[in-house]
Amino acid sequence: MIDYIIKKEDNCLYIVKDQDYLIKDIPIQRYFNSLLIDSFTNLQALEKAMKKLFAFNSKIPIYVDEQTLFMNIKSYRLEGSIYINYFAILSYYEVDKEIVVSFYDGHCLKLKSRYCFYNQIKKCQRIIEHLKL
């Protein structure tokens, strides 16, 4: 299971998956499209459908499958993009106006954008509730 994806200044993707740290030198859109191909969709179509279905204006979570729902902490269009898999989160808590996210694999990630994090949690919960119907 993928825990999170970060695109750093070198434009490489740093992916934490199954307690491994993978580095890929590909655009993040291409990586997301490779994950979405089994669902017969791509990133652009998924974003369009989510906007229409849930009336999301920006920072749309990316639903891949039953184990992967990426929270959009910092969009792929920006430097330092961050996507966290909602289903990989064990717990989270605030420390000095930051969020510390703990994952089932036993590691943590510190985020500065706590408002965005909480907003993404709400969006992911809406998506999950919709899928359960």
N, C-alpha and C positions, 0 to 999 in steps of 0.2 A: 504494500500500500504506500502511496506517495504521501508524505507528511506535508511538505511545502516546496515551493519553487521560488527562487529569487533570481532576478536578472540583474547582474551587477554592472559596474561601469565599463567593463570589458565586453559587454553585450553577450557574454556566455550565460547559460542557464546553470544554476546550481540547484540540483534536485536532491532532496533527502527522501530516500525510498528504502524501506525494509532495512533500516539501520546502515544503509550505504549512502555515500555522498558522491553523486554523479555530476560530472561537468560535461555539458553539451554545447557545442559552438553552432547553434542553429537559432533562427528567430523563434521567439516564444509562440507566435501564431502558428508556425509550422508544427511545433511540438504539440500544441493543443489540438490541431487538426489531426495529427497522428493518433491521439487518444480518442478522438470523437469519430473516427472513420468506421468503427465497429457499430456505431449507432446510426450510421447512414446520414451523418450530418457534418457540418464544419462549424468553425467558430463564428463566422459571420451569420450564418443561418440560425444558430443557437441564440446568439445575442438578440437578433431581430425577434425571434419567437418569444423569448423571455421578456423583452420590453413590452411586447403586445399583450402577453398573457398576464403579467404581474404589474404592469404600468411602472416598471423601473426606468428611471431617467438616466442613471449612470451607475458605474461600478456594479455591473451585473455578475452575479455568481455564475460559475460555469459547472453545470451538471454533466458529469461524464457517465457514471453508472451508480449502482447501489452502494459502492464503497468510496466514491470519489465525487465530492462537491466542493469545488474551489471557491473560497471566499476571496473576493477581489479587494485586497488591502491597498495596493497601489497598482494602477492599471498598467497593462502591458505596453501601452503607448508612451509611458513615462520611464525615465531613468530610475533604476532601482526598483523595478516591479516586484511585488510580493503577492503570491497566491498561497493560501493555506487550505489544506483539505479539512473541511468541517468534521468529517467522520474520523479523522486521525487525532482529534483533540481529546485529551483525557480531562484536562481542567485548565482554568485560566484565572488569574488574579491580578490586582493592581498593585504596583509598587512605584511610588514617586511619580504619579501621573503617567506611568507607562503600563503596558500589559505584558505579563509573562505568561506564555502559552506552554503548557506541558503536553507532551505527546505520549501515546501508548508505547512507543518504542523507547521511552525513557530519557528523552532529551527535552530541552526547553528553547524557546525563541522569545526574545524581548522585542516588543513593538512600541514605537512612540505614538502611533495614531490610534488611541483608544476609542475615540468617538467613531471612527471608521470601522474599527473592529466590532463594536457593539451593534452598529448599523448592519454590518454584514451578517452577524449572528441572526438578527431578526429576519433578514431577507432569506437566509438559508432555511430557517424554520418555516417560513411561508411556503417555500418550494417543497420541503419535505411533507408538510401537511397536504399540499395539493397532490403529491404523488401517492399518498396513502389512500386517497378517495377512490 
